[in-house]
Amino acid sequence: MARTRVVIDTDPGVDDAVAILLALASPELDVVALTTVTGNVDLTRTTLNARRLVELANRPDVIVAAGCGVPLNDVPKHASEVHGDDGLGDLVWEEPSVGVSDAHAVDLLAQLIAEGPLTVIAIGPLTNLATLLQRYPGIDEQLDHLVIMGGASLQGNVTPAAEFNIWADPEAAKIVFDAKWRITFMPLDLTHQAYLNDDDLAYFRSLGSPVGIRLADSLEPYAAFHMEWYGNRDIIMHDAMAVYEVIDPTVITKQGVAVTVETGGEYSRGATWIDRGMQHAASSTQVGVSVDNERFRSFLRDRIAQYK
């Protein structure tokens, strides 16, 4: 089976780390680059974290390119209270030897799209992708597939209406969802069905590998945040769902929809209004609806165990 050629556009982020390590351990994917954007923490930290993760996974072949440091509305928003001041749980890391590309992430994306079939997995704010559309008109019709983690139709995680990745740059999200590429996206309605628990953290530590131990340690403060926020230590795997979908498109049930992003509104800025009417059944935009968490947990355990 041919491997899917992939770029991950990301703002690491603890759950981004799980998604990236899952992708790098999966033979179904040919991960050629991580492109970074401001989001969970600022661009300097998200780019450093991407380098850390590539080095941790022993994948120096993966390009790291820094992208947009401010959203289109020029008001950066971060989530260090969730992910730690450094974005990865405030652990001690050695300085990575993996470097940063001289190319801006947006220009690298354009180059990689021109070179052949490509799937972009976007697990941060969509600023880089909106800028790509502005800088390279028509490129949305050249990309094979765009998979996004973002949005919500029932309950946001920043405001009652809005999920973080969309809320952090709703103008960018509107541009991206209004474009012509084929989109599959994973909103909170779906991602809250996928979670790890303390048994999984114990399993990762039991592997004895640098990846397993570092992953468990990074997830520990994330679990503590979930206890404070949701009343339990279930660790929601938001970003990993976008990677899981690309590895095996049969694991997540999806439906065709139309999406409108709210850029105004006193209470609804950053909301994604998802029209699930049957008239959109054949839409090129699909939304994740359901996933089997026990199957996902087992799958993730097996892939993390591949690291030695």
C-alpha positions, 0 to 999 in steps of 0.5 A: 500500500502506498504511504500517504505523504503528509505535512503536519501544521501544528502548535505543540501543545501536549496533545499535538505531541501525541498526534505527532509521535503517533504519525511518526511511528506509523508506516502508513504515513510519510511525514515530510515536514512539521510546519509551526504556527502560534497557538498553544504557546508562541511561535518560538516555543511551538517551533522549539517543541516541534524540533524537540519532538522530531529529535525525540522520535529520532526522525531528523529527516522531517523538516521543521519550518516556522510559520505565522507568529500572529493571527490574521487579526494580530491578537495572539492567544495562547493556552499555557494554562493547559499545556504549561509555559513551554507547551509540553508540560514544563519538563526539562529538555536538552537543546535539540540538534534538529534545525529549522528550515530557512523557508517560511512554513507557508512557502514550504507548504506551497513547494511541497504541494507542487511536488506531488499529492499531499495531505495537510493535517492541521492541528493548530490555528489555521493562520498558515493555511489562510496565508497560503491561500492569500499568497498562492491563489488557487492552491486549494484546488491542488492539495489532495486533502486537508484534515483539521482538528477544530471546531465544535457544534455543542460546546466549545472549550474556550467559550461556550460557542468556540473551540480554541483552534478556531477561536484563536484566529477565526478570520483565518478559519473562515478563509480556510473553510470557504476555500475549495479543498477537500476537508475532513475535520474533527470537532470537539463533539468527536474528540471528546469521545477519544481519551486516555487514562492513568492506565495508559500513562502507566503503560507508556512508562512501563515501556522504558523508552525515552518516548514512552517516559517523556510522553507520560510525563508530558501528559501528567500535568495535562491530566491534572488540568482535565481534573480541574476543568472536567472533574476527571483525569481522562486525557482528551486526545483532540489532535490525535484524531486528525492523524488517526483519520489519515492513517485509516479513514475507516476508523472514524464515522463521518458525514457530509456537512456545510460549515460557517465560521463566525467572525463577529458576535459578542458571544459567538466569535470563533463558533463553527456552525455545522449544517448537517442537513441531508442536502450536504451528504455528498459535500467535499467537507466531512465532519467526524461523528464517532470513534471507538475509544478502546480501539484507538487506545489499543492502537496508540499503545501499539504505535508508541511501543514501536519506539525503542 
